[in-house]
Amino acid sequence: MATVCVLGVAAIGLRTVGLESSLWVDETYTALVYVRGGPSEILGGEFTINNHILFSLVGWALTSIGGEHEWLLRSAAVVPALGAVAIVSRWLQRRFGTVSAIAAGALIVSSREHLILSRQARGYGLVYLAAALALVAADALLENPGQRRAWFQYAGAGLLGTASFLFFAAPWLIGSAVLATSRRLVRRVLLAIGAVGSATALLYIDAYGAVSRSAGDFQRHRSLEPTPFNDSVSWVRRWIGVPIAQLTTRADQRFATAITVVIVIPILAVAARHLVRGDHARLLCYLVAPQVFVHLGAAVAQSALHRRYTAALLIPTAALFGIGVGSLAASASTRLTRVGRIAPIAGFVAVLAVTGRFVHQNLDEVRIPLEDFRSPARRLDRFEAAAGPVDQLIVSKRTYGVTYYFDRPVSAIRTSAPYAVSLAELERLACSSLDQLAFVTFGGPLEDEALACVVDRGGERHVYEQRSRGGQITLWLLPANAPSPPG
């Protein structure tokens, strides 16, 4: 019980602290275009890959009732993501024992990808939930093909996932193909595919062109390399080896590979042996096949693949890892009586160490926003309340974050350096203009010496820390400049 409490506190704490911080650019696009636009824009407007339809609808409903708050919008992702951890852990405890549940839960809780994606105001939290519900339903169908409730849950999970993020269809269809290898399940699986496919087609009826263009973009992506064929095997290192390595002081790729070969693969082999011996070979295939064939399909198509697009695959991977750890623990406690006695204490200490280390490593992830547009926007509001509206707001780069938070006409200064205002242009505006001005710049702060007249005008500089775009965002506030006396 104490071990479960430690996991729960770590999972909830890291995923809820700082939810009120500024949205970053992808989140602001979803919030600005779709959540504010409402159902008409979500379902009938121009589709982009940032429209995670179900999340946008839930976000619109929540903000319509409770107002536009970052924590409220993000709760539509955090709550389902935490629910997925609880569902998978409970299922593993019931089917394979407490150790399996704790091991899988610890892996998900200590996954940086789960931490990052579950806190974003986007559909990935719902995708985690859909993957967990589909896994539990698939196992129930394999155990008893006649369960109508499990069939509805499996189909519902498929629709939940595709409505949240269309790419979920790939692993769900691969898992469905595994289930269809059972003669007793063929009819029900085909009905599920038909139902989910029809509903998804209607949901995305206006998006076919955009989805096709997006797929083409990933075959010619500017910053991502095409998926290599070895990803259909190296997913083991990505999902398990790397997170374990990151918990140590040596987080390099070679060390992650060594951990994968020496520790992770043997554990997964034990899990496979346990499932096959227990007459659960199809469940093993359901857990593994989506990983292999999603990456293999992307490699054959020579398409790039954002890691977040495969977020749903964390759930079956964690379940397989948990089954392996549970099987090893059961075998050790059977053969060695002393091991059985100290196992609960050892498990508690291990989970405490893992979660403690993970929390310590990721405090900045929850403390410092990826992009902090909210803080300068609020400071500008306070400045205007005291000194009156600014005549011009100038930014070094126009983004959806600027549009969402400042909600006013904005002038952008074109510069050669990324995210930095030209000092000469800024000095000209600051020294010559009589208007009350505000500047928002990304990257390092501008030197006071270059803008001596800003100080003469009583200008203010406010610097806010963020994790991208140069590490900080700077707000300059310049009161109105009195005209020079004549002659």
C-alpha positions, -999 to 999 in steps of 0.1 A, spaced: 0 0 0 28 24 9 45 17 -25 12 25 -44 9 57 -24 44 68 -34 36 61 -70 3 80 -68 19 110 -51 47 112 -77 23 108 -106 -3 133 -95 22 158 -81 44 161 -111 15 161 -135 -6 188 -117 20 212 -102 24 242 -125 -6 235 -147 -15 271 -145 17 282 -163 16 297 -198 5 276 -228 32 270 -254 27 276 -291 10 243 -301 -13 246 -272 -22 282 -279 -30 273 -316 -55 246 -304 -69 270 -277 -71 300 -300 -85 284 -332 -105 255 -320 -114 258 -283 -124 295 -287 -140 287 -321 -163 261 -305 -180 231 -322 -186 249 -355 -149 255 -359 -138 221 -344 -161 200 -366 -167 222 -396 -137 245 -399 -105 240 -417 -88 210 -403 -52 209 -392 -32 183 -373 -34 205 -342 -72 199 -340 -74 170 -316 -112 169 -321 -124 153 -289 -100 172 -267 -110 205 -284 -147 197 -277 -140 188 -241 -118 219 -237 -145 241 -252 -171 227 -228 -148 232 -198 -138 267 -206 -174 277 -215 -184 267 -180 -153 276 -159 -136 303 -180 -103 303 -199 -78 290 -174 -47 270 -183 -51 245 -155 -87 238 -165 -79 233 -202 -50 210 -193 -71 190 -169 -88 175 -200 -55 158 -207 -40 152 -172 -71 134 -157 -74 109 -186 -36 103 -186 -37 95 -148 -67 74 -153 -48 53 -179 -21 46 -153 -48 35 -127 -66 13 -152 -35 -5 -165 -22 -10 -129 -55 -23 -116 -58 -47 -146 -22 -60 -141 -28 -65 -103 -59 -85 -110 -44 -106 -138 -6 -109 -130 -1 -97 -94 8 -66 -74 45 -66 -84 35 -64 -121 12 -35 -115 38 -16 -95 65 -22 -121 43 -10 -150 30 19 -130 66 30 -121 77 28 -157 48 50 -169 51 75 -140 89 78 -147 84 83 -184 94 118 -195 72 114 -226 42 106 -205 50 135 -182 54 160 -210 24 149 -232 0 143 -203 4 180 -192 -2 195 -226 -35 210 -236 -39 185 -264 -54 151 -271 -25 128 -259 -39 123 -224 -71 109 -240 -50 87 -262 -33 71 -232 -68 65 -217 -80 49 -250 -49 26 -251 -55 14 -216 -92 8 -221 -85 -11 -254 -59 -33 -237 -82 -43 -208 -111 -50 -233 -88 -70 -256 -77 -92 -228 -113 -97 -217 -123 -107 -252 -95 -131 -255 -105 -148 -222 -142 -148 -231 -151 -139 -267 -188 -137 -258 -185 -107 -235 -207 -80 -250 -195 -53 -226 -159 -60 -235 -168 -56 -272 -184 -23 -266 -154 -11 -245 -130 -22 -272 -149 -3 -299 -155 27 -277 -117 28 -269 -110 28 -306 -133 57 -313 -121 76 -282 -85 73 -295 -92 82 -331 -114 111 -321 -86 124 -299 -58 119 -323 -62 102 -357 -29 84 -357 -43 62 -329 -61 42 -357 -28 26 -367 -19 7 -334 -56 0 -328 -61 -16 -362 -30 -37 -357 -42 -49 -323 -76 -56 -339 -59 -78 -366 -42 -98 -337 -76 -103 -321 -91 -114 -355 -67 -144 -356 -91 -160 -332 -120 -175 -351 -144 -168 -322 -135 -131 -324 -135 -125 -361 -171 -113 -364 -170 -91 -333 -136 -75 -344 -149 -68 -379 -180 -52 -364 -158 -31 -342 -136 -20 -371 -167 -12 -392 -184 8 -364 -152 28 -354 -142 33 -391 -176 47 -400 -178 70 -370 -142 82 -376 -149 88 -413 -179 110 -404 -159 128 -378 -131 137 -402 -153 140 -433 -139 175 -440 -104 166 -432 -94 141 -458 -74 166 -479 -56 180 -449 -47 145 -435 -34 135 -470 -12 166 -472 0 160 -437 10 125 -445 29 138 -476 46 164 -454 61 137 -432 76 120 -462 94 152 -470 99 166 -435 124 194 -431 136 186 -396 128 149 -391 147 119 -407 126 91 -422 119 63 -398 147 37 -399 139 0 -402 156 -8 -369 130 12 -350 107 -18 -353 131 -35 -329 148 -6 -310 115 6 -295 125 -15 -265 154 9 -258 132 40 -264 104 31 -241 123 12 -213 161 14 -217 164 52 -221 140 61 -192 160 37 -169 193 52 -181 180 87 -176 174 80 -139 212 74 -135 240 99 -138 250 84 -172 222 91 -197 242 85 -229 229 63 -257 255 36 -252 246 32 -216 209 30 -225 217 3 -251 237 -16 -225 208 -15 -201 184 -26 -228 205 -56 -237 215 -67 -202 183 -59 -183 153 -50 -204 154 -76 -231 158 -105 -206 128 -91 -186 107 -90 -217 118 -125 -227 106 -137 -193 73 -119 -199 69 -136 -233 77 -170 -218 52 -164 -190 24 -154 -214 30 -183 -238 32 -209 -210 0 -194 -196 -18 -198 -230 -18 -160 -235 2 -160 -268 -24 -138 -285 -22 -113 -256 16 -113 -261 11 -105 -298 -14 -78 -290 12 -61 -267 41 -64 -292 27 -63 -328 16 -26 -328 51 -15 -318 67 -36 -346 43 -28 -374 37 9 -368 75 16 -370 79 -9 -399 51 7 -418 66 42 -414 100 28 -425 85 12 -456 68 45 -465 100 64 -458 80 87 -436 92 106 -405 74 99 -373 70 123 -344 75 105 -311 43 119 -297 24 103 -325 32 69 -310 23 79 -275 -3 51 -272 24 25 -275 38 33 -240 8 15 -224 12 -20 -239 50 -17 -235 47 -9 -198 23 -38 -193 47 -62 -209 75 -50 -188 54 -53 -157 44 -88 -165 81 -97 -169 91 -81 -136 62 -98 -118 71 -132 -132 107 -128 -121 97 -117 -86 73 -146 -82 99 -171 -93 125 -156 -69 102 -156 -40 92 -193 -46 128 -205 -48 142 -183 -20 121 -179 11 141 -150 24 136 -131 -9 98 -135 -4 101 -119 30 121 -89 20 104 -84 -14 78 -58 -2 105 -37 15 129 -40 -14 101 -30 -38 91 0 -17 127 12 -15 132 7 -53 100 26 -62 109 54 -37 144 57 -52 131 58 -88 103 82 -82 124 105 -60 151 106 -86 126 113 -114 109 141 -94 143 157 -87 153 155 -124 121 170 -137 113 198 -113 123 223 -140 99 206 -164 69 215 -142 84 247 -127 95 265 -158 71 269 -187 82 258 -222 71 293 -234 60 320 -210 38 344 -228 14 348 -199 37 365 -175 47 395 -198 10 398 -209 -1 401 -173 27 426 -165 16 447 -196 -20 447 -183 -8 460 -150 13 487 -167 -16 498 -188 -39 499 -158 -16 525 -142 -2 544 -173 -29 539 -199 -29 518 -231 4 514 -251 3 530 -285 22 501 -301 32 465 -291 62 453 -310 75 417 -309 106 401 -323 86 372 -337 49 368 -342 35 335 -328 2 321 -318 13 325 -282 16 363 -287 -18 364 -305 -35 343 -277 -22 361 -247 -18 398 -258 -50 398 -278 -43 431 -297 -27 443 -329 10 435 -329 39 448 -350 68 424 -357 103 436 -364 121 415 -391 156 406 -380 184 385 -393 191 368 -359 163 344 -348 142 356 -319 162 389 -314 152 424 -321 176 445 -341 193 468 -316 195 496 -342 158 494 -350 148 492 -314 170 521 -304 155 542 -332 120 535 -320 128 538 -284 147 571 -287 128 589 -315 91 578 -310 69 599 -287 45 570 -282 40 547 -252 56 514 -264 60 478 -253 85 454 -268 85 416 -264 118 399 -273 129 363 -272 164 351 -263 190 370 -243 182 404 -228 192 435 -247 221 455 -232 211 487 -213 241 504 -228 227 501 -263 195 517 -252 205 545 -229 175 565 -239 152 538 -226 166 544 -191 162 582 -196 125 576 -205 120 557 -173 117 524 -193 113 491 -175 128 457 -184 112 424 -172 128 391 -179 109 358 -176 125 323 -177 113 297 -202 127 264 -216 127 273 -253 133 302 -277 166 313 -262 157 304 -226 139 336 -217 114 362 -229 119 399 -222 93 426 -219 103 463 -223 78 489 -212 84 525 -224 62 554 -211 52 581 -235 82 604 -245 75 641 -240 82 661 -272 113 683 -272 106 720 -265 107 742 -296 138 760 -307 
